[in-house]
Structures are given as structure tokens and as C-alpha cells.
Amino acid sequence: MGLVHGPGHPLVLLAKWYETLCGRLSHLNLCVTNAMREDLAENWGIKAVTVYDKPASFFKETPLDLQHQLFMKLSRTYSAFRACSEPSDSGMERSAFTERDAQSGTVTCLPGRPALLVSSTSWTEDEDFSILLAALEKFEQLINDGESLPPLVCVITGKGPLKEYYSRLICQKHFQHIQVCTPWLEAKDYPLLLGSADLGVCLHRSSSGLDLPMKVVDMFGCCLPVCAVNFQCLHELVKHEENGLVFEDSEELAAQLQMLFSKFPDPAGKLNQFCKNLRESEQLRWDESWKRTVLPLITDT
């Protein structure tokens, strides 16, 4: 409200008074980061307990056969998911990433397939997509200069007021090795896409600096490594060089894309190491986290 109306607007002042009063009168307060807990204590006189957001159980890695089904479905609408060439064998079904033998039902990844990068957004001023577009331009130039990098399919999901503006910018780029599409996915397809991707990119900057992007939580639920733009408390979620990378600007993001996709797909590469770290980490789901952290608090009160 303060960002829209200004910090001195009567509605903002009224909301602040109301929240401060109610927060101090409550028996139990929950917040989503330690940074928020400290801010509530120091500036509002409110004691709170940190309960981190966790992904729902349906955010998980997508099996290869379901990946193929998703890619074939999306290929009917979005050219980025269509195979560059038809298989010579009529018994084979091919997307840009996968191939299925109709007789045996076996699905395999295509050799030389593109890397799949996913970013989700509400297309608002909280997320500066010019950072990603500039990084993609640098990535394209690296390929043109002879770097050993894969073609890239960049999928940016979501709806919002700035989508049309950025869609026009994307159309003006005329990439040769990068395809960008901006679909609105069905609710059931979004987790499948995250679980099929190679890398997630998050451009969300918290307006307060005190909360964390839920999109990254969902990506981690799918064991999808993330490159995320840095802000005050992001380190509470994204552990740099452990489950992803943190960047400050387009130059740094472009360098990270170059490093992560060098010799793609490389089983010994950093991208696979991040995936492994996410698989091996204790990733509680929302219901499990609630039972473990919140229910005991409610019982005690």
C-alpha cells in the first residue's frame, strides 16, 4: 500500500496502526523469514516465530514419460516445443526435447536437445525482465562466437500488466539460438514444467526485503536449481553455490548461464551437482512443515 499510495497516505497510516495493535494483542505471530521476525521485534514490538514457506507435495521432479506428454501438448500451441525435424521412423513421436517409441512406449531425451530454462512472473515492476533479456543476448553472442553452449528454450509463465510490453521487446530480439515463449499454463501443467526444466531464473525483488519468492520454493520442490537476483534476505532460501546462484545484474547472470550450460548436458557439471544437493537436502512439504513447526506452538498456547 505504501508503494502505491505513499507512506503518508491515511489508508497506509490506518493499516499500520491496525496491524501494530493486533500484532501486539495476539497470542502467536508467524512470519516467513528471520529478517521479518527481527524487523517485527525491533520496529513494531511484536514477537513472532519464523515458519518458512514450503512447496506443496505435487511440486516434484517429472518422470520422462510425463515430460514427453507435456512437451507434445505444448507443441500444439508453442513452436519452441516442436521438433526441428520429423523422425524417419513413423513409429516415433518427437518433441524438441524427447522422443517416444510408439511400439515400446520408451521415452528418451534427444541428443543435442535444447536446454530448458523457466521463469515465472506476475509481470509487474517488482521483476525487471530486461535483466534476463540482456543476459540472453549475451548468451546468444557467446554461441555465435563459437562457445560450446546448447540452444536455449526460455519459458516465462504468468500474466500481468507488463506482459505485453516485454512480449514486444522479445519479438524485436530476433534470436537465432534462443526461443522465448510466454505461455499461460493450466494449473496442473505448471508443476510438470518446473519438474522438467534444467534451470529456473527468479527476477523477483522483495519490495520489503523481508519475504522470499514462493516461485523459488516451488522450483526447489522440483529439485530445480535457480539463478536468483539478490536482495536483503534471499540467502535464507537460495544458498549460493549450493542449490543455485545469486546474481546482481545481467552481466553476472550471463556469466552464470555460460558456466552452467557449458558442455550441456554434463553429468559432472555444476547444474547436476545443484540438483543432487537439492535431492539430498531435507525438503519438508507444506503439510509436514505445519505439523512439525506450527502445531506444537498452537498446542502450547
Summary of the structure (lengths in Angstrom):
residues: 301
radius of gyration: 21.6
end to end distance: 32.2
largest distance: 71.0
contacts: 908
relative contact order: 0.14
helix: 42%
strand: 16%
